[in-house]
Amino acid sequence: SGSLVLSTDLSFKPYLLTAFHCINTGSDLVISSTEEAKVNHWLIKCGYRLQSTYAITFNGANYRAGWYNSDFALVELYEEAKQFSHLTWLGWDRTGNVPSQGVGIHHPAGDYMKISFDDDPSQNDIYPSDLFPYNVTPHWLEHWEQGIVQPGSSGSPLLNESKRVDL
C-alpha cells in the first residue's frame, strides 16, 4: 500500500509514500542497488476499489528517500499524475501531536482498498517484531474500532483528525 503525498512546493510531483520494508527485503537496513532497481519496475495502481469505475496504472518509479528506523520510503512515479483530477494527494503533519483519532486507507492481503477507523487517541509505542531485524522508533499504535490491517496494509498512511498523513 502507499499514498500520493503533496510536496511543500505544491508542484504535484507524483511522490508515493510507502514503507521502507516494502522495498528493503533483506536484513541489512539499507536499500541496495538491486532493491532500488526493482522499484523502477513497480506497477502502481491507483483507484483500486471494489466499486470503482476507474483504475489508473503507473509503470515504474525512482527511489527518492527512506529510513529504516521510521519505516518510511518515498518514491517518485515516472509518469505525471496531476492530470487525473480524481486522484487525491494527501497533505501531511509532522508536528508530533498525538492524533485524537486515526484512519487507515490500505489494501489488506493485496485486496481492494479498505478503510479502518480508530476513534480513540493514538498511543506512542515501540514496535518489536519478528518481521523486522530492528525496533522501529516510536510510532503511533492504533486499536481499530472498525476494520483491520494485515499483510498488504504495509505502507499505508495513518490519517489524523485533520485528514493529514501523520508522520
Secondary structure as GFF3:
##gff-version 3
##sequence-region A 1 167
A	DSSP	beta_strand	3	5	.	.	.	ID=ss1
A	DSSP	beta_strand	15	18	.	.	.	ID=ss2
A	DSSP	alpha_helix	20	23	.	.	.	ID=ss3
A	DSSP	alpha_helix	33	39	.	.	.	ID=ss4
A	DSSP	beta_strand	43	46	.	.	.	ID=ss5
A	DSSP	beta_strand	56	59	.	.	.	ID=ss6
A	DSSP	beta_strand	61	67	.	.	.	ID=ss7
A	DSSP	beta_strand	72	77	.	.	.	ID=ss8
A	DSSP	beta_strand	92	93	.	.	.	ID=ss9
A	DSSP	beta_strand	102	106	.	.	.	ID=ss10
A	DSSP	three_ten_helix	108	110	.	.	.	ID=ss11
A	DSSP	beta_strand	114	118	.	.	.	ID=ss12
A	DSSP	beta_strand	123	127	.	.	.	ID=ss13
A	DSSP	beta_strand	136	141	.	.	.	ID=ss14
A	DSSP	beta_strand	158	159	.	.	.	ID=ss15
A	DSSP	beta_strand	165	166	.	.	.	ID=ss16
###
